[in-house]
């Protein structure tokens, strides 16, 4: 009977540590995708500013509350705007952000094609 108790405790302990590891990975993933509003060009994960540290705490609390990754992004986007996300979702406000590189590529390709056809 004592062995069963020890095995049960070990199984429960290993499950709890796995849950904590999963939560830490999720927190890391989310904070790497958040832009620090104080440090230009740094993610919240990389920054040590007070703002970044407070956002890390907020993300950790939201994970503990059981919110999903998308729910946390929606919460933070509602509070700070879409600019806080390094990888914003496709919506009417971000069409230009997503399609401008493609348009520039196509426009540049058309110019190059036109220039090379003139030479022949």
N, C-alpha and C positions, 0 to 999 in steps of 0.2 A: 504494500500500500504506500509506503514511503517513497518507493521508486516511482510510482505513478504520479505522486504529487510533484516530485522533482522534474519529471518529464513534462508534466502539464505547465509548470512554471517556466521551464526552458522554452517550450513552444510559444507560450504567450509573450515571453520576453523577446523572442526572435521576431515575432510578428509586429510588435510595437517598434522595434528598431527599424524594421523594413518600412513601416509607415512613416517614420520620421525621416528616413533616407529619401523616400518618394516625395515627401513634402519639401525637403531641402532642394531636391532636383527641380521641382516645380518652381520654387521661389527663385532659384538661380536662373532658370529659363525666362521667367517673367521679368526679373530685374535686368537681365541682359537686353531685353527688348524695350525697356523704358529709357527715355532720354532724360538726363539730368538737366533741369531748367537753369541751374546755377552754373555748372561747368559746361561750357560749349564743346560739343563733340564727344562727350563721355556718356557712357551708359550709367544708370543708377548702380549697377553691379560694380563698375570700376571706380566710381566716385566715392570720396570720403567726406563730402560736404554735409552740412546739417540736413539739407533738403533730401539728399539721397538716403541718409541714415533714417530719416523719418519715413520715407517711402518704403524702405525695406521693412520697417516695423509694421506699416499699414498693410503691405502685401502679406506678411507673415500672419497678421490678425485675420485678414480676409481668407487665407488658406485654412486657418483654424476654424473659421466660421463655416467652412464647407463650400465656399464659392469656387466655381470652375475658373479656368484660365481666361476664357472669354468674358465671364462676368466681372472679373477683376479688371480686365482691359476696358470694358464698358464703363465701370465705375470711375476709373482714373481718367478716361477720355472725357467723361461728362464733367469731371471736376477741373481738369487742366487743359482740355481740348485735344484734338487729334494729334497735335504736334508732339505730344509726349511719347507717342509710339514711334519706334524706328520702322515698324512694318505696319502701316495703317491699312485698314480694310478698304476695299474698293467700294466707293459710294460716290454720290454726285459731287461732293467736295474734293475728291481725290482723283477724278478722271484724268485731269491734266498731269498730275504727278505720275500716274501709271503709264499714260500713253504718250507723253512728250518724248521720252527716249526713243520709242518706236518711230514716232513721226520724224524726229531728227535723223534717225538712221535711214529711213526711207527717202527723205528729202536729200540727204547727202549722197545716197546711192544713185538717185535720179540725176543729180548734178554730175557725178563721176561718169555715169553712163552717157550723158549728153556730151560731156567733154571728150570722151574717148571715141564717140561716133563722129565727131567733127573732124578728127584727125585723119580719118580714112576717106 
